[in-house]
Amino acid sequence: MKELLPFLLILVVLGSGCTVPVLNIDIPGLPDIPGFGGATVVQYEHDMVVITSLEAIPAEVDAGQTVRLLAYIENRGDKPIDNVVVDLYDYCQGLFEPKVTTCTGAKDSSKPMCTITRLLAKQTLPVAWTLSQKGDPVKLKTICPPDGMKVSVTYPYTTSSLTTISLIGKDELDRTLEERTFKSTESYIVLGPGPIKPMITVDDKQPIPVFKDARTVLAFQISNRGSGRLVSTVTEPAPAGSPAGTPAQTTHIGISKAKVAIKGIGTGQGDLEPATGPDAMCFAEGGSLKEDVRLIGKDSSKTLCKIDLSGLENDVTKTASKHVEAEVSYDYAFTRSVVVTVNPKIV
């Protein structure tokens, strides 16, 4: 292990966009994650629950013949995940109907959806559907459906991140500038396991000077780094004065502010404090967000958060580092498909 340490340390410091297969950790460089400036970013695996394979047996059937779909659901994480919902949601309903759904830990049923009560860490479980054809036999060779029968797996997850912020006392800043020994620093950011990554970045150059009335700005953002889609939604009320007939609210893909927790800001002595007054922007007391986070495409817009540093003036006389953590809880879906071909009845 001692022989590995210098190698791992070099990887972390360089942040060169490579992957450490043994640790299953990405260390992306600047081209991979725009908006981080010169920060060193370590991010863990994205997809936690996946469909490793989906097979139709047989993949080509004759008119009236049944087909069996077999999916393998894998938990790639290091902790168990409860209430994993597996759903065969597009199975060419006009031609097929589910007869038997077999799901580990649940009774067989004729419903296309089932729930795995608990999927243990690194565990893979099978889910199977037996489909029978209904109605009149097809008269022409049919691919059903053209883009494949679809299975989704939806699971709850919580992802956290950590960002370091470097500070410097005013006298120390003056001294290093005078001696020409001042060195700039950048944040060290760790994005934990999970497809939705919460990120806190620092807009100002670091180390940030601490003095009376000193302030800085942090930016909070979420990003979908997984191979699936965010299922969680938020609602937005119609603006005042909207025309008659406008829906009272609209639904968007996103994460409720109640599902976002930020630590290290306004939660105890020595923490960074949210700014007060009309320009306080996003952080409420205790570091919580004031507004829901809406996902547009793969990323949310940045929520800028003004932070008051003046309370640290007596604590930071030389240099110091503060840590800010962000945590988001959400539901996520991963989808896979398989094509089934149905041959016409031979007369």
C-alpha positions as CSV (number, residue, x, y, z in Angstrom):
1,M,0.0,0.0,0.0
2,K,2.9,2.4,0.8
3,E,4.2,2.0,-2.7
4,L,0.8,3.2,-4.1
5,L,0.5,6.4,-2.1
6,P,2.9,8.6,-4.1
7,F,1.1,7.5,-7.3
8,L,-2.4,8.3,-5.9
9,L,-1.3,11.6,-4.5
10,I,0.1,12.6,-7.9
11,L,-3.2,11.8,-9.6
12,V,-5.2,13.8,-7.1
13,V,-2.9,16.9,-7.3
14,L,-2.7,16.9,-11.1
15,G,-6.4,16.4,-11.7
16,S,-5.5,15.2,-15.2
17,G,-8.9,13.8,-16.4
18,C,-8.0,10.2,-15.8
19,T,-9.7,7.4,-14.0
20,V,-8.5,5.2,-11.1
21,P,-10.1,1.8,-11.9
22,V,-9.3,0.2,-8.6
23,L,-10.9,3.0,-6.6
24,N,-13.6,3.5,-9.2
25,I,-13.0,7.3,-9.0
26,D,-12.9,9.8,-11.8
27,I,-10.4,12.7,-11.5
28,P,-11.6,15.0,-14.2
29,G,-9.6,17.8,-15.6
30,L,-10.9,21.2,-16.6
31,P,-12.2,20.2,-20.1
32,D,-14.5,17.6,-18.5
33,I,-16.2,19.8,-15.9
34,P,-16.6,23.4,-17.1
35,G,-17.1,26.1,-14.5
36,F,-14.7,24.8,-11.8
37,G,-11.8,27.2,-12.7
38,G,-8.5,25.6,-11.6
39,A,-10.1,23.5,-8.8
40,T,-9.0,19.9,-8.3
41,V,-12.1,17.8,-8.6
42,V,-12.6,14.2,-7.5
43,Q,-15.8,12.5,-8.4
44,Y,-17.0,9.0,-7.6
45,E,-19.1,6.7,-9.7
46,H,-22.3,8.1,-11.2
47,D,-24.9,5.3,-11.9
48,M,-25.7,3.4,-8.7
49,V,-28.5,1.1,-9.8
50,V,-28.4,-0.2,-13.4
51,I,-30.0,-2.8,-15.7
52,T,-26.8,-4.8,-16.6
53,S,-28.7,-6.8,-19.2
54,L,-32.1,-7.2,-20.7
55,E,-32.9,-10.2,-22.9
56,A,-35.9,-11.4,-24.8
57,I,-36.3,-15.2,-24.9
58,P,-36.8,-15.9,-27.8
59,A,-36.0,-12.6,-29.5
60,E,-38.1,-13.7,-32.5
61,V,-41.5,-15.4,-32.0
62,D,-44.2,-16.8,-34.1
63,A,-47.8,-15.7,-34.0
64,G,-49.4,-16.7,-30.7
65,Q,-46.1,-17.7,-29.0
66,T,-45.2,-16.3,-25.6
67,V,-42.0,-14.4,-24.9
68,R,-40.0,-14.1,-21.7
69,L,-38.1,-10.9,-20.8
70,L,-35.2,-11.3,-18.3
71,A,-33.6,-8.3,-16.7
72,Y,-30.7,-8.2,-14.2
73,I,-30.7,-5.3,-11.7
74,E,-27.4,-4.4,-10.1
75,N,-26.5,-2.1,-7.1
76,R,-23.1,-0.8,-7.9
77,G,-22.8,1.2,-4.6
78,D,-21.4,0.3,-1.2
79,K,-24.7,0.6,0.7
80,P,-28.1,-1.1,0.4
81,I,-30.9,0.7,-1.5
82,D,-34.5,0.2,-0.5
83,N,-37.7,0.3,-2.6
84,V,-36.2,-0.2,-6.0
85,V,-39.1,-0.1,-8.5
86,V,-38.7,-2.1,-11.7
87,D,-41.3,-1.3,-14.4
88,L,-41.9,-2.9,-17.9
89,Y,-43.6,0.2,-19.2
90,D,-43.6,-0.2,-23.0
91,Y,-44.3,-3.8,-24.1
92,C,-46.3,-3.3,-27.3
93,Q,-49.6,-3.3,-25.3
94,G,-51.8,-3.8,-28.4
95,L,-50.1,-7.2,-29.1
96,F,-48.8,-8.5,-25.8
97,E,-50.0,-8.6,-22.2
98,P,-48.0,-9.6,-19.1
99,K,-49.1,-12.9,-17.6
100,V,-46.5,-13.5,-14.9
101,T,-44.0,-11.0,-13.3
102,T,-41.3,-12.6,-11.1
103,C,-39.5,-10.2,-8.8
104,T,-37.1,-11.3,-6.0
105,G,-38.7,-10.8,-2.6
106,A,-42.2,-10.3,-4.0
107,K,-45.1,-12.6,-5.0
108,D,-45.6,-13.3,-8.6
109,S,-48.2,-11.1,-10.2
110,S,-49.6,-10.1,-13.6
111,K,-48.7,-6.5,-13.1
112,P,-45.8,-5.2,-15.2
113,M,-44.3,-3.3,-12.2
114,C,-42.7,-4.8,-9.1
115,T,-40.6,-3.5,-6.1
116,I,-37.4,-4.9,-4.8
117,T,-37.7,-4.2,-1.1
118,R,-33.9,-4.1,-0.5
119,L,-31.0,-4.3,-3.0
120,L,-27.8,-5.0,-1.1
121,A,-24.5,-3.4,-1.9
122,K,-22.9,-5.0,-5.0
123,Q,-25.9,-7.3,-5.4
124,T,-27.5,-8.3,-8.7
125,L,-31.1,-9.7,-8.8
126,P,-33.1,-11.0,-11.7
127,V,-36.6,-9.8,-12.7
128,A,-38.6,-11.7,-15.3
129,W,-41.8,-11.1,-17.3
130,T,-43.8,-13.7,-19.2
131,L,-45.8,-12.0,-22.0
132,S,-48.5,-13.7,-24.1
133,Q,-49.9,-12.4,-27.4
134,K,-53.5,-11.3,-27.5
135,G,-56.0,-10.5,-30.2
136,D,-55.7,-11.6,-33.8
137,P,-52.3,-12.8,-35.1
138,V,-50.2,-10.3,-37.0
139,K,-50.4,-10.6,-40.8
140,L,-47.0,-9.0,-41.4
141,K,-43.6,-9.4,-39.8
142,T,-43.6,-6.9,-36.9
143,I,-40.9,-5.4,-34.7
144,C,-42.7,-4.7,-31.5
145,P,-42.1,-1.9,-30.6
146,P,-39.7,-0.4,-33.2
147,D,-37.4,1.0,-30.5
148,G,-37.7,-2.0,-28.2
149,M,-39.7,-3.1,-25.1
150,K,-38.6,-0.8,-22.3
151,V,-37.8,-1.5,-18.7
152,S,-36.9,1.2,-16.1
153,V,-35.5,0.9,-12.7
154,T,-36.2,3.8,-10.3
155,Y,-34.5,4.2,-7.0
156,P,-34.0,6.8,-4.2
157,Y,-30.5,8.1,-3.6
158,T,-28.6,10.8,-1.6
159,T,-25.4,12.4,-3.0
160,S,-23.1,14.7,-1.1
161,S,-20.1,16.9,-2.0
162,L,-17.4,18.7,-0.2
163,T,-15.6,22.0,-1.2
164,T,-12.6,23.6,0.5
165,I,-12.4,27.4,0.7
166,S,-9.0,29.0,1.5
167,L,-8.9,32.2,3.6
168,I,-6.1,34.6,4.6
169,G,-5.9,37.3,7.3
170,K,-5.4,40.8,6.1
171,D,-2.0,41.3,7.9
172,E,-0.8,38.0,6.5
173,L,-1.9,39.0,3.0
174,D,0.0,42.3,3.3
175,R,3.1,40.5,4.6
176,T,3.2,37.9,1.8
177,L,2.6,40.6,-0.9
178,E,5.4,42.7,0.5
179,E,7.7,39.8,0.7
180,R,6.5,38.6,-2.7
181,T,5.8,35.1,-1.3
182,F,2.0,35.2,-1.9
183,K,0.7,32.1,-3.6
184,S,-2.8,31.7,-4.9
185,T,-4.8,28.5,-4.1
186,E,-7.8,26.7,-5.6
187,S,-10.6,24.7,-4.1
188,Y,-10.4,20.9,-3.6
189,I,-13.9,19.5,-4.5
190,V,-15.1,16.0,-3.9
191,L,-18.3,14.8,-5.6
192,G,-19.7,11.7,-3.9
193,P,-21.3,8.6,-5.5
194,G,-24.6,9.1,-7.3
195,P,-25.9,10.3,-10.7
196,I,-27.0,13.8,-9.5
197,K,-24.0,15.8,-8.2
198,P,-24.4,18.8,-6.0
199,M,-21.6,21.3,-6.4
200,I,-20.5,24.4,-4.5
201,T,-17.8,26.5,-6.2
202,V,-16.1,29.7,-5.2
203,D,-16.2,32.7,-7.5
204,D,-13.4,34.7,-5.9
205,K,-9.7,34.1,-6.2
206,Q,-8.2,32.2,-3.2
207,P,-7.1,32.6,-0.6
208,I,-9.9,35.1,0.2
209,P,-8.9,38.0,2.4
210,V,-10.7,38.2,5.7
211,F,-11.3,41.7,7.2
212,K,-14.1,43.8,8.5
213,D,-17.1,43.8,6.1
214,A,-15.4,41.1,3.9
215,R,-17.7,39.1,1.8
216,T,-17.5,36.4,-0.9
217,V,-19.8,34.6,-3.3
218,L,-20.4,30.9,-3.5
219,A,-22.3,29.2,-6.3
220,F,-24.6,26.1,-5.8
221,Q,-25.5,23.9,-8.8
222,I,-26.7,20.4,-9.5
223,S,-25.7,18.3,-12.5
224,N,-26.9,15.0,-13.9
225,R,-23.8,12.9,-14.5
226,G,-25.6,9.6,-14.8
227,S,-26.9,7.6,-17.8
228,G,-30.6,8.0,-16.8
229,R,-32.9,10.8,-15.8
230,L,-33.9,12.7,-12.6
231,V,-37.5,11.7,-11.6
232,S,-38.0,14.2,-8.8
233,T,-40.1,17.2,-9.6
234,V,-40.8,20.7,-8.3
235,T,-43.8,22.9,-8.8
236,E,-43.8,26.6,-9.7
237,P,-46.9,28.8,-9.1
238,A,-48.2,30.9,-12.0
239,P,-46.9,34.5,-11.9
240,A,-49.3,37.1,-10.5
241,G,-51.4,38.7,-13.2
242,S,-51.3,35.6,-15.5
243,P,-54.1,35.5,-18.1
244,A,-57.3,33.6,-17.3
245,G,-57.0,29.9,-17.9
246,T,-53.3,29.7,-17.0
247,P,-52.7,26.7,-14.8
248,A,-52.3,27.5,-11.1
249,Q,-48.9,25.8,-11.1
250,T,-46.5,24.1,-13.5
251,T,-44.3,21.1,-12.8
252,H,-40.6,20.9,-13.6
253,I,-37.8,18.4,-13.2
254,G,-35.8,19.4,-10.2
255,I,-35.1,19.0,-6.5
256,S,-37.1,20.6,-3.7
257,K,-35.2,23.0,-1.4
258,A,-36.4,20.7,1.4
259,K,-34.2,17.9,-0.1
260,V,-31.1,20.0,-0.1
261,A,-28.8,20.4,2.9
262,I,-25.8,22.6,3.2
263,K,-23.4,22.2,6.1
264,G,-20.6,24.6,7.2
265,I,-22.6,27.8,6.6
266,G,-24.4,29.4,9.5
267,T,-24.7,26.2,11.6
268,G,-22.2,26.9,14.3
269,Q,-19.4,29.0,15.7
270,G,-16.5,29.3,13.2
271,D,-18.7,28.6,10.2
272,L,-19.1,30.8,7.3
273,E,-22.2,33.0,7.7
274,P,-24.9,33.8,5.1
275,A,-25.1,37.5,4.4
276,T,-28.1,39.4,5.7
277,G,-30.3,42.1,4.2
278,P,-31.8,42.5,0.8
279,D,-28.7,41.1,-0.9
280,A,-28.5,37.9,1.1
281,M,-29.5,36.0,-2.0
282,C,-29.9,32.2,-1.7
283,F,-29.0,31.1,1.8
284,A,-31.5,31.2,4.7
285,E,-30.6,30.7,8.3
286,G,-28.7,27.5,8.8
287,G,-27.4,27.3,5.2
288,S,-30.6,26.0,3.6
289,L,-31.7,27.1,0.1
290,K,-34.5,29.6,-0.2
291,E,-35.7,28.2,-3.6
292,D,-36.1,24.9,-5.3
293,V,-33.5,23.8,-7.8
294,R,-34.7,23.2,-11.4
295,L,-32.8,21.0,-13.8
296,I,-32.7,22.2,-17.4
297,G,-31.0,19.6,-19.6
298,K,-28.2,18.1,-17.7
299,D,-27.5,21.1,-15.3
300,S,-29.3,23.6,-13.2
301,S,-28.5,27.2,-13.3
302,K,-26.1,28.5,-10.7
303,T,-27.6,29.8,-7.5
304,L,-25.3,32.6,-6.2
305,C,-25.0,32.9,-2.5
306,K,-23.4,35.8,-0.7
307,I,-21.4,34.9,2.4
308,D,-20.3,37.3,5.2
309,L,-16.7,36.7,6.3
310,S,-16.3,39.6,8.8
311,G,-17.1,37.3,11.7
312,L,-14.0,35.3,11.1
313,E,-11.6,38.4,11.3
314,N,-10.4,37.4,14.8
315,D,-10.1,33.7,14.0
316,V,-8.2,33.9,10.7
317,T,-4.9,35.7,11.4
318,K,-2.7,33.8,9.0
319,T,-4.3,31.2,6.6
320,A,-7.2,28.8,7.2
321,S,-9.3,26.4,5.2
322,K,-13.1,26.0,5.6
323,H,-15.2,23.1,4.4
324,V,-18.6,23.4,2.9
325,E,-20.8,20.3,2.3
326,A,-23.9,20.0,0.1
327,E,-26.3,17.0,0.1
328,V,-29.2,16.3,-2.2
329,S,-31.9,13.5,-2.0
330,Y,-33.8,12.5,-5.1
331,D,-35.3,9.7,-7.2
332,Y,-33.5,8.6,-10.3
333,A,-34.4,6.2,-13.2
334,F,-32.3,4.1,-15.5
335,T,-33.8,2.6,-18.7
336,R,-32.9,-0.2,-21.1
337,S,-34.8,-1.7,-24.1
338,V,-34.9,-4.9,-26.1
339,V,-36.5,-5.6,-29.5
340,V,-38.9,-8.5,-30.1
341,T,-39.8,-9.6,-33.6
342,V,-43.2,-11.2,-34.2
343,N,-43.7,-13.4,-37.4
344,P,-47.1,-13.7,-39.1
345,K,-49.1,-16.8,-38.8
346,I,-48.3,-19.3,-41.6
347,V,-51.6,-20.4,-43.3
